[in-house]
Amino acid sequence: MQKMHRVITLHLCSALFNYLSGCMLPYKMNTSISYCLSSLFLVSILALGIIVANPSIEALSSTPITKTNDIPSAQSVYQSQSISLPKSVSTFVWYIVNEAHEDTHKEPQKLMSNHNPDFIPTKLTIQEGVSLLFLDADAPWDTPHPHTIGITDKSSGEVVYSTGNLDYTDSSKPVILPAGKYVVQDKTYPWMKATITVLANHEKNTDNNLTVGAFLAPTNQVANKKDNDGGTHPGWLGYYKTELPKNGFKILSEFNFHYAVCSYCPGKFWPDQKTGDHTLMIYSTNQPIDLVLQKLTKMVRANVYI
């Protein structure tokens, strides 16, 4: 139907051009000025009627445009340690932060930040019907530390979801939670906690395909790009500002922050973090979720964090 509307609109535009040409070159078209003006008026009314009756007509592309300007900024997510997602979002990728396995209370000097130290964000609010999954970006060198994340219904105390074992760069199976309040906790590292609020949504839009998530990277290139096995990793903000859009992700916002509280470490940042200067990015994409996760796996592995 939309294609037919475009064809009609193009024909109307063509007719409009022909009538204008007739007015400018009456000796070729053998038409009077009054006839041209009346015809022009009728064609304009018809074209306007088609456009008003079908506001979804797009002149150049049939790709759906999803509104993203109501998604909270990276600065807001960092400072408030929370995000509340609009109805336009269908899937949220919950980022597990590097060094999240380190005890938040006993060894804060090892963390990426004291804001959202384990998950980004710490407090998540979503609409009912939104699909949720976890992405493990907690690098394994030198000792692997897989994560198993459980979600517990706050009212019943029942565990309603578990990620199973997540290794570095792994993602969990998606889950859709009913309206309610939930507690998130790692089975092995109990200080890793977060909360979920699922809001009742009686206007579910099955056409939504917008995936949103967070991603961290060093703000500047680091001196040591190697992991403890000698592998080189190119990831930093400049790299991801090229690679994410190239791979179909839109960077919606960025926020730079500094965290360096290790009194005995060179530069005062934990060596596994490679720097004290990091950037939080909030991204979106309309790609199929399987493809999104394949690409995010590569993005996480490209990062310099160890």
N, C-alpha and C positions, 0 to 999 in steps of 0.2 A: 504493500500500500504506500509506504514512504517513497519507494522508487517511482510509483506512478505519479505521486504528487510532484516529485522533482521534474519528471518529464513534462507534466502540464505547465509547471512554472517556467521551464525553459522555453516551451512553445509560446507562452504568453510574452516572455521577454523578447523572443524573436519577432513576434507580431508587433510588439511595441516599437522595436527598432525599425521595422519596415514602415510603420505609419509615420514615425518621425522622419524617415528618409523621404517619404512621400510628401510631407509638409515642406521639407527643405528643397526638394526637387520636383515641383509640381509639373514641370514640363515633361518629365519622364513618366510620372505616375498618373497624370491627367486627373487629379483630385483637387477639390477646392479646399481652401484653408478652413472653412467652417466644418466641412466633413472630417478633415483631419483632427480638428480639435475635439469634436464630438466622439470620434472613434478612439482617440487617445484617452479621453475621459472614461469611456466604457471599459477599455482594456485595463486601465489603472485600477478601476473598481474591482474587476474580476481578479486581478493579481493580488490585490490587498485582501480580498475575501479568502482566497486560497491560503495565504500566509497566516491570517488571523485564525482561521479555522483549524490550521495545522501548525502550531508553533514549534513542533519538533522537527520541521523540515530543516535540513542542513544542506548548504549549497555545495560543499566540497567533500564532505566525508560522512560515512555512515557509522563511524566509531562513536560509541556512547561516551559522553563527557560526564565524569563523576565529580560532584562538588567535594573539595577537600579543604576549603578555607575555614571550615568549622572544626577541624581537628586541632587539638591543643598543640602549642609550639613546643619545641625542644627545651626552651628556657623554662616554660611552665612545668613541663614534665620533670625536669631536673630539680627545680626549686621546691615544688609541691610534693615531689615523689609520687605523683599520681597522674592518671589520665582518665578522662571520661570521653568515650567514643560515641559519635552520632550514629543515627540509623543508617547512614550511607555505608557503614563498614560491615562487611560480611565475615571477615577473618582477622584475628589478631595474633601476631607472632610474638610470643613473650620471650624476651632475650635474657638468658642466664649469663651473668657478668663474669669476666675473668677474675680468678681468685675468690669466687663466691664460696668455695669450700673452706676458706680460712675463717676462723672464728671472728665474727663481727665484733664481739664484745671484748675478747681477750687480745686480739692482734689487729687492731684497726689500721695499723701502719702498713699492712700488706694489701689493703683494699684499693680498688680503683678510685673510690670516693666514699665519703660517709653519707652521700645522697644516693639512694637506690643501690646499695652495695652488693645486693644479691640478684635481684630481678629488676628489669626496667619495664614498667614502674613497680614500686612497692605496693601501690594501691591501684587496682584496676576497676573501672566501672564500664560495663558494656550493656547493650540491649539484649533482651531475650532473642535467641535465634542466631547470635553471633558465634562463629566457630573459633575455638581457642586452642593453641598448641604452643609448645615450648621449643626453643632453639638453644642448644648447649654451646656457649662460646667460652667456657672455662677451660683454658688450655692445659694439656696434660703433662708438660715437662716439669720435673723429671719423673714424677710419680703420677700415674693415671688416677683420676678421682671421678668416676662416673656418678651421675645423679639419678635419683629416683624421686620424682615429685608427686606428692599426693594432694588431692583436693578434698576437703572435708566440709560437709554441710554444717554450717554453724548452729542451726536450730536442732538438728537430730544427732549431731556428732558422728554421722556415718561418712565413711570414706567413699566418695562417689566416683572417683577417678584416680588412676595412677598412670604415670608416664611409662612405667617399666624402666629398665636400665637405659640411661642415655650416656653415650660416650661423646667425646669432643666432636663437634659439628653435627651431631645427631639431632633430629627433631622428633617430637612425639606425634602420636596419632591425634587428630583433631577431636575435640569434644564440644558439644553444645549443652550448656547447663540451663535448667529451668530457673525462673526468677527466684531470687533469694540471696543470702549472704554466705560466703564461703571463706575458709582459711586454707592457705597454701603453705606446705612445709616439705622440706627435703627429709627423706627417711634416714639418710646417713648423717647429714649435717643439719641438726634441728634448729640452729640459729638462722638458717635460711627460711625466712617467713615472708608472706605477702597476704593480701586480702583481695577478694573479688566481690563486687556487688553487681548482680544481674537484675536489670530493671525490666518489669513487665512491659511487653511490647505487643499490642493488639493490632498493629498495622505493619505486619511483616511484609517486606518487599523481597520477593523471590528473585528479582532481577539484579539485586546487588551482587557485585563480584569484587569489591574493593578490599584488598588486603593491606593492613597497616602494621608497622612494627618499628622497633628502635634498633640502632646500631652504634657501636662505639669505635673510635679510631684515634690514634695519636694526632694531635693538631698539626704537628710538624714532622718532617722526616727524622727518624731516630738514627743515632750513630751506629748502633748494633742491630742489624736486621736479621741476625741469625738466631735459630733456635738452638737448643742444647745438643741436637744431633748434627748440627752444621748446615741445616737447610736454611735458605734465604727466603724472607717474606717481604713483599713489596708494600704491604698495607699501611696507609696513613690517610689523612683527610683528602689531600690532593688526588691520591690514587682512587679513592672511592667516589669522589666527585666526578670522575671520568667513568669509572667502571659501573657504578650503579645505574646511571642513565643509559649507558650503552647496553645494559642487560635488562632494560625495561622497567627500572625503578625510578620513581620521582622523589627527589629529596625535598620534603615539604619545609623543613626548617633545620637549623643547626644551633648548637650552643656550646661555646668553649668554656672549659672549667679547669682549675688547677687544684691538685691534691698531692701534697708531699709532706708527710708528717712522721717519716721514719728518721729518728734522730741519729741512728748509727749507719745509715745508708748514704752512699755518694749521691749528691743531688737531692737527698732527703725523700726520694720516692723508692718504693719497693722495686728491686731490679727486674723482677718478672714483668712489671708493667712498662718497662723501657723508658718511661718519661713521667713527669708529673702533669703534663699538659695534654688534655684529651678533648675530643669533640663528640657530643651526643647528636646524632642525626635521627629525625623521624622521617620515615619513608612511606610511600604507598605504591601499589601496583595493581593492575587489573588482569594480570596473567593468571592462568590456572595454578592452583596451589601446589601441585606436584612439581611444576616447572619452577615456581618461586623457591621452593625448598632446595631443589637441585642447585640453583644459582647461589642461594644464601650459604649453602655448605662450602662452596668455593670461596665466597667472600670472607667467611669466618676463617678458613684455613690460610687465606692470604695475609691475615693480620699478623702483626709483629709480636703480639702478646704471647708469653710463654708461662 
